[in-house]
Amino acid sequence: MFTELLSLCILVNTNTDHHTFCDFSGHVERVHIQVYENGWAEDKKKSFSINLGLADDLEPTRNYLTSLLKDTT
């Protein structure tokens, strides 16, 4: 579910130097996630960007976000 992905984004933001941006669009049941590894900067390109719907496979995104959290251990 999207709530797990959003929770992982919050954990990445609060526990690492990476920055995530998460947009939930309930009216179309989609979430857009962007990640800037080692922090956001005005001219920096995104490290990761994905738009997901409820029918999409969320596992690769979950695994990616979890891997960012492992950087802190």
C-alpha positions as CSV (number, residue, x, y, z in Angstrom):
1,M,0.0,0.0,0.0
2,F,1.0,3.6,-0.5
3,T,1.1,4.3,3.2
4,E,4.2,2.0,3.6
5,L,6.0,3.8,0.8
6,L,5.1,7.2,2.3
7,S,6.3,6.1,5.7
8,L,9.6,4.9,4.1
9,C,10.0,8.3,2.4
10,I,9.6,10.0,5.8
11,L,12.1,7.7,7.4
12,V,14.7,8.3,4.6
13,N,14.2,12.1,5.1
14,T,14.6,12.0,8.8
15,N,17.4,9.4,9.2
16,T,19.7,9.9,6.1
17,D,21.2,12.7,4.1
18,H,18.9,11.7,1.2
19,H,15.8,13.8,0.4
20,T,12.5,12.4,-0.8
21,F,9.5,14.1,-2.3
22,C,6.2,12.2,-2.2
23,D,3.0,13.4,-3.8
24,F,-0.3,11.4,-3.3
25,S,-3.2,12.0,-5.6
26,G,-6.1,10.3,-4.0
27,H,-8.5,11.2,-6.8
28,V,-6.6,9.0,-9.3
29,E,-5.1,6.6,-6.7
30,R,-1.5,7.4,-7.6
31,V,1.7,8.3,-5.8
32,H,4.7,10.1,-7.3
33,I,8.1,9.6,-5.5
34,Q,11.3,11.4,-6.2
35,V,14.6,10.9,-4.5
36,Y,17.8,13.0,-4.4
37,E,20.6,10.9,-3.0
38,N,22.9,12.9,-0.7
39,G,20.4,15.8,-0.7
40,W,18.4,18.1,-2.9
41,A,20.0,21.0,-4.6
42,E,18.5,23.4,-7.2
43,D,20.5,22.2,-10.2
44,K,20.8,18.6,-9.1
45,K,19.2,15.8,-11.1
46,K,16.9,13.3,-9.4
47,S,18.4,9.9,-8.5
48,F,15.1,8.2,-8.7
49,S,11.6,9.1,-9.9
50,I,8.5,7.0,-10.2
51,N,4.7,7.3,-10.6
52,L,2.8,4.4,-9.2
53,G,-0.8,3.3,-9.2
54,L,-2.5,0.7,-6.9
55,A,-2.2,-2.0,-9.6
56,D,1.6,-1.4,-10.1
57,D,4.3,-3.6,-8.4
58,L,5.4,-1.5,-5.4
59,E,8.1,-4.0,-4.3
60,P,11.0,-2.5,-6.3
61,T,10.3,0.9,-4.9
62,R,9.9,-0.4,-1.4
63,N,13.3,-2.2,-1.8
64,Y,15.0,0.9,-3.1
65,L,13.8,3.1,-0.3
66,T,14.7,0.4,2.3
67,S,18.2,0.2,0.8
68,L,18.6,4.0,1.4
69,L,17.8,3.4,5.1
70,K,20.5,0.7,5.3
71,D,23.1,3.4,4.4
72,T,22.7,4.7,8.0
73,T,23.7,1.5,9.7
